[in-house]
Amino acid sequence: MLEASLSQLEQLVTDLVQQNRHLTGLNETLSAELAKAKDENESLQLSLMEQEELHGSTAARIQTLIERASSATVGA
């Protein structure tokens, strides 16, 4: 009886160690993927800021051109 219980306990410990190794590997993979996603997110945010700045500059230039065209039409 004791031998059977000890054998079951050994099997459970072996299973738990194997599951722990698997989960540790999975955790490492997920941590790496999370770091990659954070880097990509930061890059995309910087790109968005650059695009917003460019669009703002373009909008200001267009507004200036509209104002010039309007004043040239009024003066003509």
GUMILO-491101 format. One record per atom (N, C-alpha, C, CB): residue number from 1; atom name; z, y, x. Coordinates in Angstrom, 2 decimals. Atoms other than C-alpha are relative to their C-alpha. Glycine has a CB too. Example, Ala and Ser with C-alpha at 12.3 -4.5 7.8 and 13.67 -1.06 7.14 Angstrom:
REM residues 2
k; a; Z; Y; X
1; N; 0.00; -1.19; 0.89
1; CA; 7.80; -4.50; 12.30
1; C; 0.00; 1.20; 0.90
1; CB; 1.25; 0.03; -0.99
2; N; -0.06; -1.19; -0.82
2; CA; 7.14; -1.06; 13.67
2; C; 0.73; 1.09; -0.77
2; CB; -1.42; 0.46; 0.41
//
This chain:
REM residues 76
k; a; Z; Y; X
1; N; 0.00; -1.20; 0.83
1; CA; 0.00; 0.00; 0.00
1; C; 0.00; 1.26; 0.87
1; CB; 1.22; 0.00; -0.94
2; N; -0.10; -1.15; -0.89
2; CA; 1.01; 2.44; 2.73
2; C; -1.28; 0.15; 0.82
2; CB; 1.20; -0.15; 0.94
3; N; 1.24; -0.03; -0.79
3; CA; -2.08; 1.51; 4.75
3; C; -1.15; 0.57; -0.83
3; CB; -0.36; -1.42; 0.50
4; N; 1.05; -0.52; 0.89
4; CA; -4.34; 2.23; 1.78
4; C; 0.17; 1.49; -0.21
4; CB; 0.02; -0.74; -1.36
5; N; -0.27; -1.44; 0.19
5; CA; -2.67; 5.61; 1.20
5; C; -0.35; 0.78; 1.26
5; CB; 1.47; 0.23; -0.36
6; N; 0.32; -0.66; -1.26
6; CA; -3.00; 6.47; 4.87
6; C; -1.51; 0.08; 0.21
6; CB; 0.65; -0.75; 1.18
7; N; 1.45; 0.01; -0.12
7; CA; -6.66; 5.49; 4.83
7; C; -0.63; 1.04; -0.92
7; CB; -0.55; -1.40; -0.34
8; N; 0.50; -1.02; 0.93
8; CA; -7.27; 7.66; 1.75
8; C; 0.27; 1.40; 0.53
8; CB; 0.64; -0.17; -1.40
9; N; -0.36; -1.30; -0.56
9; CA; -5.47; 10.55; 3.41
9; C; -0.91; 0.36; 1.16
9; CB; 1.47; 0.00; 0.46
10; N; 0.92; -0.24; -1.12
10; CA; -7.59; 10.18; 6.54
10; C; -1.38; 0.40; -0.52
10; CB; -0.11; -1.25; 0.90
11; N; 1.30; -0.32; 0.57
11; CA; -10.73; 10.21; 4.42
11; C; 0.00; 1.40; -0.60
11; CB; -0.39; -1.04; -1.07
12; N; -0.09; -1.34; 0.58
12; CA; -9.58; 13.30; 2.54
12; C; 0.01; 1.08; 1.07
12; CB; 1.26; 0.12; -0.86
13; N; -0.05; -0.97; -1.09
13; CA; -8.79; 15.12; 5.78
13; C; -1.39; 0.12; 0.64
13; CB; 1.05; -0.43; 1.07
14; N; 1.35; -0.02; -0.56
14; CA; -12.20; 14.14; 7.19
14; C; -0.95; 0.79; -0.90
14; CB; -0.53; -1.44; 0.21
15; N; 0.84; -0.72; 0.96
15; CA; -13.90; 15.40; 4.03
15; C; 0.29; 1.50; 0.01
15; CB; 0.21; -0.56; -1.42
16; N; -0.37; -1.41; -0.01
16; CA; -11.95; 18.65; 4.12
16; C; -0.46; 0.70; 1.28
16; CB; 1.50; 0.15; -0.14
17; N; 0.47; -0.57; -1.27
17; CA; -12.78; 19.24; 7.79
17; C; -1.51; 0.22; -0.06
17; CB; 0.37; -0.92; 1.19
18; N; 1.45; -0.12; 0.12
18; CA; -16.46; 18.61; 7.06
18; C; -0.37; 1.14; -0.95
18; CB; -0.62; -1.33; -0.49
19; N; 0.27; -1.08; 0.95
19; CA; -16.39; 20.91; 4.04
19; C; 0.33; 1.36; 0.63
19; CB; 0.83; -0.20; -1.30
20; N; -0.37; -1.24; -0.67
20; CA; -14.63; 23.57; 6.12
20; C; -1.08; 0.43; 0.99
20; CB; 1.33; -0.16; 0.73
21; N; 1.09; -0.31; -0.94
21; CA; -17.33; 23.37; 8.79
21; C; -1.22; 0.53; -0.74
21; CB; -0.38; -1.25; 0.83
22; N; 1.15; -0.43; 0.80
22; CA; -20.03; 23.67; 6.15
22; C; 0.23; 1.42; -0.53
22; CB; -0.24; -0.97; -1.18
23; N; -0.29; -1.32; 0.56
23; CA; -18.33; 26.67; 4.51
23; C; 0.06; 1.07; 1.09
23; CB; 1.32; -0.04; -0.78
24; N; -0.04; -0.95; -1.11
24; CA; -17.74; 28.33; 7.87
24; C; -1.42; 0.38; 0.42
24; CB; 0.77; -0.60; 1.21
25; N; 1.40; -0.28; -0.33
25; CA; -21.44; 28.00; 8.70
25; C; -0.66; 0.85; -1.07
25; CB; -0.78; -1.30; 0.17
26; N; 0.55; -0.78; 1.10
26; CA; -22.38; 29.31; 5.27
26; C; 0.52; 1.44; 0.04
26; CB; 0.34; -0.65; -1.35
27; N; -0.59; -1.34; -0.10
27; CA; -20.00; 32.24; 5.71
27; C; -0.65; 0.81; 1.13
27; CB; 1.51; -0.10; 0.24
28; N; 0.67; -0.68; -1.11
28; CA; -21.57; 33.09; 9.07
28; C; -1.41; 0.42; -0.38
28; CB; -0.04; -0.92; 1.24
29; N; 1.36; -0.33; 0.44
29; CA; -25.05; 32.97; 7.55
29; C; 0.03; 1.18; -0.97
29; CB; -0.66; -1.22; -0.67
30; N; -0.09; -1.08; 0.97
30; CA; -24.02; 35.18; 4.65
30; C; 0.43; 1.31; 0.65
30; CB; 0.99; -0.37; -1.11
31; N; -0.41; -1.21; -0.71
31; CA; -22.30; 37.63; 6.99
31; C; -1.17; 0.62; 0.75
31; CB; 1.15; -0.33; 0.99
32; N; 1.18; -0.49; -0.71
32; CA; -25.47; 37.91; 9.07
32; C; -0.99; 0.62; -0.98
32; CB; -0.67; -1.14; 0.79
33; N; 0.92; -0.54; 1.00
33; CA; -27.58; 38.42; 5.95
33; C; 0.52; 1.32; -0.57
33; CB; -0.22; -1.02; -1.13
34; N; -0.60; -1.24; 0.49
34; CA; -25.15; 41.07; 4.70
34; C; -0.20; 1.13; 1.00
34; CB; 1.49; -0.20; -0.30
35; N; 0.19; -1.02; -1.03
35; CA; -25.32; 42.94; 8.01
35; C; -1.46; 0.46; 0.02
35; CB; 0.41; -0.55; 1.39
36; N; 1.42; -0.34; 0.03
36; CA; -29.12; 42.79; 7.87
36; C; -0.32; 0.86; -1.22
36; CB; -0.86; -1.28; 0.00
37; N; 0.24; -0.77; 1.22
37; CA; -29.13; 44.07; 4.28
37; C; 0.58; 1.41; 0.11
37; CB; 0.61; -0.73; -1.22
38; N; -0.60; -1.33; -0.20
38; CA; -26.78; 46.93; 5.22
38; C; -0.88; 0.86; 0.90
38; CB; 1.41; -0.13; 0.60
39; N; 0.88; -0.74; -0.90
39; CA; -29.06; 47.93; 8.09
39; C; -1.28; 0.43; -0.72
39; CB; -0.35; -0.86; 1.22
40; N; 1.22; -0.32; 0.75
40; CA; -32.11; 47.77; 5.83
40; C; 0.28; 1.10; -1.02
40; CB; -0.55; -1.26; -0.70
41; N; -0.37; -1.02; 0.98
41; CA; -30.31; 49.81; 3.18
41; C; 0.13; 1.37; 0.66
41; CB; 1.32; -0.38; -0.70
42; N; -0.16; -1.26; -0.73
42; CA; -29.39; 52.48; 5.73
42; C; -1.36; 0.57; 0.39
42; CB; 0.88; -0.21; 1.25
43; N; 1.35; -0.42; -0.39
43; CA; -32.98; 52.59; 6.97
43; C; -0.75; 0.56; -1.21
43; CB; -0.77; -1.18; 0.61
44; N; 0.68; -0.47; 1.21
44; CA; -34.29; 52.94; 3.42
44; C; 0.57; 1.34; -0.48
44; CB; 0.13; -1.04; -1.11
45; N; -0.60; -1.26; 0.40
45; CA; -31.81; 55.72; 2.68
45; C; -0.49; 1.15; 0.88
45; CB; 1.54; -0.09; 0.06
46; N; 0.51; -1.02; -0.91
46; CA; -32.91; 57.64; 5.77
46; C; -1.46; 0.32; -0.32
46; CB; 0.13; -0.46; 1.46
47; N; 1.40; -0.21; 0.36
47; CA; -36.54; 57.15; 4.80
47; C; -0.11; 0.81; -1.29
47; CB; -0.72; -1.35; -0.16
48; N; -0.01; -0.74; 1.25
48; CA; -35.80; 58.41; 1.30
48; C; 0.34; 1.47; 0.24
48; CB; 0.99; -0.62; -0.99
49; N; -0.37; -1.39; -0.30
49; CA; -34.11; 61.51; 2.69
49; C; -1.16; 0.74; 0.65
49; CB; 1.24; 0.04; 0.93
50; N; 1.15; -0.61; -0.64
50; CA; -37.13; 62.18; 4.89
50; C; -1.10; 0.30; -1.02
50; CB; -0.54; -0.91; 1.12
51; N; 1.02; -0.21; 1.03
51; CA; -39.48; 61.76; 1.93
51; C; 0.39; 1.15; -0.93
51; CB; -0.20; -1.29; -0.81
52; N; -0.46; -1.09; 0.86
52; CA; -37.36; 64.08; -0.22
52; C; -0.18; 1.35; 0.69
52; CB; 1.47; -0.21; -0.40
53; N; 0.17; -1.24; -0.77
53; CA; -37.43; 66.70; 2.54
53; C; -1.48; 0.38; 0.05
53; CB; 0.57; -0.16; 1.43
54; N; 1.43; -0.25; -0.05
54; CA; -41.19; 66.35; 2.88
54; C; -0.52; 0.48; -1.36
54; CB; -0.75; -1.27; 0.43
55; N; 0.44; -0.40; 1.33
55; CA; -41.70; 66.60; -0.88
55; C; 0.49; 1.40; -0.35
55; CB; 0.49; -1.00; -1.04
56; N; -0.53; -1.35; 0.23
56; CA; -39.46; 69.66; -1.04
56; C; -0.82; 1.04; 0.73
56; CB; 1.46; 0.09; 0.45
57; N; 0.82; -0.91; -0.79
57; CA; -41.47; 71.31; 1.71
57; C; -1.39; 0.17; -0.63
57; CB; -0.13; -0.51; 1.44
58; N; 1.31; -0.05; 0.64
58; CA; -44.73; 70.42; 0.00
58; C; 0.06; 0.81; -1.30
58; CB; -0.52; -1.41; -0.28
59; N; -0.16; -0.73; 1.26
59; CA; -43.47; 71.75; -3.35
59; C; 0.13; 1.50; 0.27
59; CB; 1.24; -0.51; -0.77
60; N; -0.14; -1.43; -0.33
60; CA; -42.47; 75.03; -1.69
60; C; -1.34; 0.59; 0.41
60; CB; 1.03; 0.18; 1.14
61; N; 1.32; -0.49; -0.40
61; CA; -45.93; 75.39; -0.12
61; C; -0.92; 0.16; -1.21
61; CB; -0.63; -0.95; 1.02
62; N; 0.82; -0.10; 1.21
62; CA; -47.60; 74.67; -3.45
62; C; 0.42; 1.19; -0.83
62; CB; 0.11; -1.30; -0.84
63; N; -0.49; -1.15; 0.77
63; CA; -45.39; 77.22; -5.19
63; C; -0.48; 1.31; 0.62
63; CB; 1.55; -0.02; -0.07
64; N; 0.48; -1.19; -0.69
64; CA; -46.33; 79.81; -2.55
64; C; -1.49; 0.21; -0.28
64; CB; 0.25; -0.11; 1.51
65; N; 1.43; -0.11; 0.28
65; CA; -50.03; 79.07; -3.08
65; C; -0.25; 0.44; -1.44
65; CB; -0.70; -1.34; 0.27
66; N; 0.14; -0.40; 1.40
66; CA; -49.64; 79.39; -6.85
66; C; 0.32; 1.48; -0.17
66; CB; 0.93; -0.84; -0.90
67; N; -0.38; -1.41; 0.08
67; CA; -47.88; 82.71; -6.43
67; C; -1.10; 0.90; 0.59
67; CB; 1.33; 0.23; 0.74
68; N; 1.11; -0.79; -0.60
68; CA; -50.65; 83.96; -4.12
68; C; -1.19; 0.05; -0.94
68; CB; -0.44; -0.62; 1.37
69; N; 1.16; 0.04; 0.90
69; CA; -53.34; 82.83; -6.53
69; C; 0.27; 0.85; -1.23
69; CB; -0.32; -1.46; -0.42
70; N; -0.34; -0.81; 1.17
70; CA; -51.52; 84.47; -9.44
70; C; -0.08; 1.48; 0.32
70; CB; 1.39; -0.35; -0.51
71; N; 0.02; -1.41; -0.35
71; CA; -51.09; 87.76; -7.62
71; C; -1.42; 0.46; 0.32
71; CB; 0.92; 0.26; 1.19
72; N; 1.40; -0.37; -0.29
72; CA; -54.72; 87.70; -6.46
72; C; -0.77; 0.15; -1.29
72; CB; -0.69; -1.05; 0.89
73; N; 0.68; -0.08; 1.31
73; CA; -55.86; 87.12; -10.06
73; C; 0.43; 1.28; -0.73
73; CB; 0.32; -1.25; -0.86
74; N; -0.52; -1.20; 0.67
74; CA; -53.63; 89.92; -11.38
74; C; -0.57; 1.24; 0.68
74; CB; 1.56; 0.03; 0.01
75; N; 0.49; -1.16; -0.73
75; CA; -54.82; 92.32; -8.66
75; C; -1.51; 0.19; -0.12
75; CB; 0.37; -0.13; 1.44
76; N; 1.46; -0.09; 0.07
76; CA; -58.49; 91.59; -9.28
76; C; -0.50; 0.67; -1.23
76; CB; -0.60; -1.34; 0.08
//
